[in-house]
Structures are given as structure tokens and as C-alpha cells.
Amino acid sequence: MTNGVWHSGLNLVLELDKEDLGLPSGRGINAADLISEILLPVADRPRDLLVCVERSLGRECKAELRGVKSPHMYVRQHRGPDGLLRLRAAHLPTAHEMTAEESDRHKAMKDFVARHCQSAGIESKVEKTTRNRTSRPDVTVIGDGGISLGCEAQFYNAGPDLVLRRSRAHYDAGLVTNWITHDDTFHLVDRANWMLIRDPPWQEIRRAADLPLFGGYRILADWHCTAAAVRACPTGRVKTGCGKRHLQWETPRLLDGEAAGWTGYRGDRLGVTVGRTIVGAATGSVVPLFVPGRKDHRAGSYMWVPAEDRNTWAEYRSEQPPAEEPPPETSQDLHFSGRDADGTCRFGEKTWVPSAPLPRRGIASVELTMTIDEPAIPRPRLPEPKIEHTYYSGMAETTFPDDLRTAQVRLHQATAELTTLGLALPWSVEPHDGWPGKEHSHTGEVTGGRPPSPGWTDEQKAAVDELRQECLALSETVSTHPYWEDFTGGALVDRRMELKSITQSEAEAEAEATPTA
């Protein structure tokens, strides 16, 4: 940014740090009217109205030489770290020309979406203008019991204005925008519904049966908080649990091991893919959801979620649409320092200073967890015979020796205690300084880093070691019990799984019946 810009209509340099813009006397030009003119959006004025001062003097503009920006400029109101609002000029971007790689991937992605819809019996149209002539999505997916989508394959970072304008045009045409990209730092993230894939070459997209989905999709974890629960209590009651019910939006990979895997569009937990999600949205089993920020309802998180999960969430919290963007700030409090304009092109130099801090956008400011004051419902306890215990596994009645059943129940409990303890301990066994994470350029979410860790105390190390030794001893007791000598092959596997299943239920029932502190 710079404090000087050439006005091609007046053939003079505007000095943005001076209240009269450095206008010569006698020209009869009103500075306030001129400020209103140069603050107009580029779409409402000639693009070449404002030019880099270096270029106007016949010298080389650094932005133009590098090919990433144009010599033309725009003026905006910039609030500096001191909180004062000033006029500043910046280079306009050049019209983006898609590279050969981007073009090939773009075409391959359009073909992939259309091909996947065709295989599922869903109607789709490639590069077809909508009926009201407001938009032309890359691929239009016609809903069959669900919603209609305007899918956009985006492999370069389009500006936020373009993203919002195109998304609004799709909405006016009755479509839900779905951006598909390979980079979660692009402006499209959390400005509309989006899908994140990894960065594959176009050849892989063209021949892929489906593509893994790494972002933009979430599922609802729903659990009663007890000491035996696999998940830790979000409110900090990690040892005993709080006895309430928690709802939390999670990425599917965080629920690996907590579900049986892909069982259809209504049971998706593992192996979430782009094709399945698009078909699910068109058929109604997957729906879009917007969760607004806690303070700024303009910002929030756009997610694709299973319809059943959205309905569960909506029972306790009504869905809110994104709030309209407020009108731009007025220029009444503009600050003018009186400094002369700098006529040197500073593009690429480290002269930029950040604006005053703004509320964080996106997922970092969104409450994705809900605690419901519903205590866990205790499961009915089975009667306990004196010597042997009889259970019904769903297929046949099976009896297990009392000592074997007792050891397996305690193994479940010890494993749950070890898991809960591990979640409550610092992430590093030994003291560690940690390392900073990467801040998302749009949402402000910081990922990948680690805070300092004080390490484990001797008591914590001893507690973990004691539980591990107990788990090992119990595992040996269960696996080497003489009861298993009468079974082989599949029958042995069935009996082991049956024992685990029925004792798991009993272990949870005992934990739920235990009063919390």
C-alpha cells in the first residue's frame, strides 16, 4: 500500500495523507467529492482511472514487471494498528488466466461430478446457464428428493467478492453453492458450502471412481458423559464424567473406531467421499448447515452434514442464516497526517502493516459443542446367578465362567480409565516448549501447533504405568482362560466377541450407576 496515486483524469498525483489531497489551488475541485469518487468500487468507475505513480512517470512498475498485479490501482480506507482510518492505494490484481494444469484439473473435476451423478441416476448439466439467467455453474446437480447444487471447481484463489457474488447468483437461481477445492486457505472457505480434496493431478481425477473428502463435511458425535465413555468430558470432568449429554460436530476421521464404517448415505461415518456427499445432498440424506459465530453472525462455519444429525442438532438449537454484511465504514473519521506522497512503487517490499484486530471469522469463533442437561439413562442390570451367568447374545444362550466374566468386565473398565486418564494428561511425557501452529488466512483458526507442556509428574507416570500393567495382566487372564480350550476357528472368535459385547454393556451400566462427584 502507498499514500500516493496518479489520477489519470486530472493528470496529477493525489496525496492521500493530505486533507486537500494535494490539489493545486484554483482548479475548483472539491476534495470531499474527489474522495467519494476514488472510493467507488472498480466496477462503478473506469479501471484505468488510478495508476501507479511510477508508471505515470514513465518508469517501470514493479507489480507489472512481476506479472501478478496490474499497474492500475484502487483506494480504500485502511485502519492501522493505532486505530486511525487513513486512505491508502493498492495495486489491482491482473485478470487471472488459468494455467494448463488448472484448466486440465478444472475440466477433469467437472467430468468427475457429472460422471458420478450419472452413475447414481442423478441428473446433471455441465456449463449450463440457469433458467433465470443469473448464473452458470460448472456443474448443476438436479436434486432428486434433496437439494439442487451449483458445483464450482476452484483451483486458484478467487477473491472474496467473486466468491460471494457467484454464490449469491446461484442462490437466486434456487441452487446451493458447493465449491470444490484443494486448498483450505482459499477465500471460498466458510463463505459458502465447500469440499476439500487433496492436490491430485488431473489424470487421477479423471480415472478416479471417487475422491476422499478431507474438509467441509462434519458429523455429530452424541454421547452421555460417564466415566466409562470413550470420549472425554468437554466441561473438564474427565475422570467421572458430568452425567449430561453432549453434542459435538466432528470431522469423520476423529470418529474412526467409534462406528462400523460406511453403511449407505444415511450411515456415513468413515471413508467420506466427494461423490457420495454430492449424491447424498441430491437425494436428501446430506444437507447444508450454517453455524454462526458466537459474537459476529456474519461469520460462521458452512458444513455438509448427515440429515439425521442436522435434525438432532435442530432439536436444541435453531438454524440461523448468515447475517447480511453491514454497509462500509464512512469516511467521517479519516485521519490525514499531512505527509507528502511517496512516488516510488513499493510493491513486494515489506512495508505493509496489519489493520486493527477484527473479530475472528469462521470455525475459530463458532460453538460446535452443545451440552444438554439430560442425565444418562441407566441400563437395566441383568440378574447375577451365584456361580455362572447366563446371557443372550442375539443368537443363542451362552454361559461363561464367573471368573472369566469378572476379568473381562474389569478389563473394559481399566481400558476406559486408562483412555480417560491419557486424555486428561499433558500431551508430552517430558517437559516440552511446544511449537506454533499455522493460522488459517480466512477463518483465523490455528492448526498444527502444540502449546508448552509441563510434562507428567511422577504420580501421573505411576498411575499410567499401574493401569497399563493391570490391562496387560487382565488381557493375559482372559485370553489364556481354560474355557477357550473347547472352541476352535470361527466358533472361538464368535465366543470371544460375544463375551466382549455382553461385558461391555455391564461395564457401562456399572459406571452409569456409580454416582458422580
Residue pairs with C-beta under 8 A, 6 or more apart in sequence:
1 78
1 88
1 89
1 90
1 351
1 352
2 53
2 88
2 89
2 90
2 341
2 342
2 345
2 346
3 15
3 16
3 17
3 86
3 87
3 88
3 89
3 339
3 341
3 342
4 13
4 14
4 15
4 16
4 53
4 89
4 341
4 342
4 343
5 13
5 14
5 16
5 38
5 50
5 51
5 52
5 53
5 73
5 75
5 89
5 341
6 12
6 13
6 14
6 50
6 51
6 52
6 53
6 55
6 56
7 13
7 14
7 38
7 49
7 50
8 48
8 49
8 50
8 51
8 56
9 49
10 27
10 29
12 22
12 23
12 24
13 22
13 53
13 56
13 341
13 343
14 21
14 22
14 23
14 34
14 38
14 341
15 21
15 22
15 340
15 341
16 75
16 86
16 87
16 88
16 89
16 341
17 86
17 87
17 336
17 337
17 338
17 339
17 340
17 341
18 336
18 338
18 339
19 31
19 336
19 338
20 31
21 31
21 34
21 35
22 340
22 341
23 29
23 31
23 34
35 87
35 331
35 334
36 331
37 45
38 49
38 50
38 75
39 75
39 76
39 77
39 331
42 74
42 92
47 72
47 92
48 72
49 72
50 72
50 73
50 74
50 75
50 89
51 71
51 72
51 73
52 61
52 63
52 64
52 71
52 72
52 73
52 91
52 345
52 347
53 341
53 342
53 343
53 344
53 345
54 60
54 61
54 62
54 343
54 344
54 345
55 61
55 64
55 71
55 345
57 343
59 345
60 345
61 71
61 345
61 347
62 345
62 346
62 347
62 348
63 69
63 70
63 71
63 91
63 345
63 347
63 348
64 70
64 71
66 347
66 348
67 94
68 93
68 94
69 91
69 92
69 93
69 94
69 347
70 91
70 92
70 93
70 94
71 91
72 91
72 92
73 89
73 90
73 91
73 92
74 89
74 90
74 92
75 87
75 88
75 89
76 87
76 88
76 90
77 85
77 86
77 87
77 88
77 328
77 329
77 331
77 334
78 85
78 86
78 87
78 88
78 355
79 85
79 86
79 329
79 355
79 356
80 86
80 353
80 355
80 356
81 353
81 354
81 355
81 356
82 356
83 356
84 335
85 329
85 331
85 333
85 334
85 335
86 334
86 335
86 336
86 337
87 334
91 347
93 159
96 156
96 158
98 106
98 155
98 156
101 201
101 202
102 155
102 156
104 202
105 153
105 155
105 200
105 201
105 202
105 205
106 138
106 153
106 155
107 202
108 202
108 203
108 205
108 206
109 138
109 153
109 180
109 205
110 126
110 127
110 138
110 139
110 153
111 126
111 206
112 205
112 206
112 208
112 211
112 274
112 275
113 124
113 138
113 139
113 141
113 151
113 153
113 180
113 274
113 275
113 278
114 124
114 126
114 139
116 210
116 274
116 275
116 278
116 279
117 123
117 124
117 139
117 141
117 278
117 279
117 282
118 124
120 275
120 279
120 282
121 144
122 141
122 142
122 144
122 279
122 282
122 283
123 141
123 142
123 144
124 139
124 140
124 141
124 142
125 139
125 140
125 142
126 138
126 139
126 140
127 136
127 137
127 138
127 139
128 136
128 137
128 140
129 135
129 136
130 136
130 137
130 140
130 150
130 170
130 173
130 174
130 175
131 173
132 172
132 173
134 169
134 170
134 172
134 173
135 150
135 166
135 169
135 170
135 172
135 173
135 175
137 149
137 150
137 151
137 152
137 170
137 175
137 177
138 151
138 152
138 153
139 149
139 150
139 151
139 153
140 148
140 149
140 150
140 151
140 175
141 148
141 149
141 151
141 278
141 281
141 282
142 148
142 282
143 149
143 281
143 282
143 283
143 284
144 282
144 283
145 282
145 283
145 284
146 280
146 281
146 282
146 283
146 284
146 285
146 286
146 287
147 176
147 281
147 282
147 284
147 287
147 288
148 174
148 175
148 176
148 282
149 175
149 176
149 177
149 178
149 278
149 281
149 282
150 170
150 173
150 175
150 176
150 177
150 178
151 178
151 180
151 278
152 166
152 177
152 178
152 179
152 180
153 180
153 181
154 179
154 180
154 181
154 186
154 188
155 181
155 182
157 183
157 185
157 186
157 187
158 186
158 187
158 188
159 187
160 187
160 191
163 179
163 187
163 188
163 191
163 192
164 191
164 192
166 177
167 177
167 191
167 192
170 176
170 177
171 177
176 193
176 281
176 288
177 192
177 193
178 192
178 193
178 194
178 195
178 278
178 281
179 188
179 192
179 193
179 194
179 195
180 194
180 195
180 197
180 274
181 188
181 189
181 194
181 195
181 196
181 197
182 196
182 197
182 198
182 199
182 200
183 199
184 196
184 215
184 440
185 440
185 441
185 442
186 442
187 442
188 194
189 196
189 215
189 362
189 440
189 442
189 443
190 299
190 300
190 301
190 302
190 361
190 362
190 363
190 442
190 443
191 302
191 442
192 302
193 216
193 288
193 302
193 303
193 304
194 215
194 216
194 302
195 213
195 215
195 216
195 217
195 274
195 277
195 304
196 213
196 214
196 215
196 216
197 211
197 212
197 213
197 214
197 274
198 212
198 214
200 208
200 211
205 211
209 275
210 273
210 274
210 275
210 276
211 273
211 274
211 275
212 271
212 272
212 273
212 274
213 272
213 273
213 274
213 277
215 251
216 302
216 303
216 304
217 251
217 252
217 272
217 277
217 303
217 304
217 305
218 249
218 250
218 251
218 252
218 303
218 304
218 305
218 368
219 249
219 250
219 251
219 252
219 255
219 268
219 269
219 305
219 306
219 309
220 247
220 248
220 249
220 250
220 305
220 306
220 309
220 312
220 313
221 231
221 246
221 247
221 248
221 249
221 250
221 254
221 255
221 258
222 245
222 246
222 247
222 312
223 229
223 230
223 231
223 245
223 246
224 243
224 244
224 245
224 246
224 374
224 375
224 376
224 377
224 512
225 231
225 233
225 235
225 237
225 241
225 242
225 243
225 244
225 245
225 246
225 376
226 241
226 243
226 376
226 508
226 511
226 512
227 239
227 240
227 241
227 416
227 417
227 420
227 511
227 514
227 516
228 241
228 412
228 413
228 416
228 507
228 508
228 510
228 511
228 512
229 241
229 416
230 258
230 416
230 419
231 246
232 238
232 420
232 423
232 424
233 241
233 242
233 246
234 246
234 248
234 369
234 371
235 242
235 244
235 371
237 516
238 420
238 421
238 423
238 424
239 420
239 421
239 424
240 516
240 517
241 516
242 371
242 516
243 375
243 376
243 516
244 371
244 372
244 373
244 374
244 375
245 371
245 372
245 373
245 374
245 375
245 376
246 369
246 370
246 371
246 372
247 312
247 313
247 316
247 369
247 370
247 371
247 372
248 368
248 369
248 370
249 291
249 303
249 305
249 313
249 368
249 369
252 268
252 269
252 270
252 272
255 269
255 270
256 270
258 269
259 267
259 269
259 270
260 267
260 269
261 269
261 270
261 271
262 268
262 269
262 270
262 271
262 276
265 276
265 279
265 280
265 283
265 285
265 286
266 285
266 306
266 307
266 308
268 276
268 277
268 280
268 286
268 306
277 286
277 304
280 286
280 306
281 287
281 288
281 304
284 307
285 306
285 307
286 304
286 305
286 306
286 307
287 304
287 305
287 306
287 307
287 310
288 302
288 303
288 304
288 305
289 302
289 303
289 304
289 305
289 310
289 313
289 319
290 300
290 301
290 302
290 303
290 319
290 320
290 321
290 322
291 300
291 301
291 303
291 366
291 367
291 368
292 299
292 300
292 320
292 322
292 323
292 366
293 299
293 300
293 359
293 360
293 361
293 362
293 365
293 366
294 365
294 366
294 367
295 359
295 365
296 359
296 361
296 365
297 320
297 322
297 323
298 322
298 323
298 324
298 325
298 326
298 361
299 359
299 360
299 361
299 362
299 365
299 366
299 443
300 322
300 362
300 366
301 362
301 363
301 366
301 368
305 313
310 319
313 370
316 370
316 372
317 370
359 365
360 443
360 444
361 442
361 443
361 444
362 440
362 442
362 443
362 444
362 445
363 443
363 445
364 440
364 443
364 444
364 445
364 446
365 444
376 512
378 509
378 512
378 513
379 505
379 508
379 509
379 512
380 509
381 506
381 509
381 513
382 389
382 391
382 506
387 402
388 399
388 400
388 401
388 402
389 399
389 400
389 402
389 405
390 397
390 398
390 399
391 397
391 398
391 399
391 400
391 498
391 502
393 498
393 501
393 502
398 495
398 498
400 483
400 499
401 481
401 483
403 481
404 478
404 481
404 483
404 499
405 499
405 503
407 474
407 477
407 478
407 481
408 474
408 478
408 499
408 500
408 503
409 503
409 506
409 507
409 510
410 474
411 471
411 474
411 475
411 478
412 500
412 503
412 504
412 507
413 507
413 510
413 511
414 467
414 470
414 471
414 474
415 471
416 507
416 511
417 467
418 464
418 467
418 468
418 471
421 463
421 464
421 467
422 464
425 456
425 460
425 464
426 453
426 454
426 455
426 456
427 450
427 453
428 450
428 453
428 455
429 455
429 456
429 461
430 455
430 456
431 453
431 454
431 455
432 450
432 452
432 453
432 455
433 452
434 449
434 450
434 451
434 452
434 453
435 449
435 450
436 449
437 446
437 447
437 448
437 449
437 450
438 446
438 447
438 448
438 449
439 445
439 446
440 446
440 447
456 464
478 499
484 492
484 495
484 496
487 495
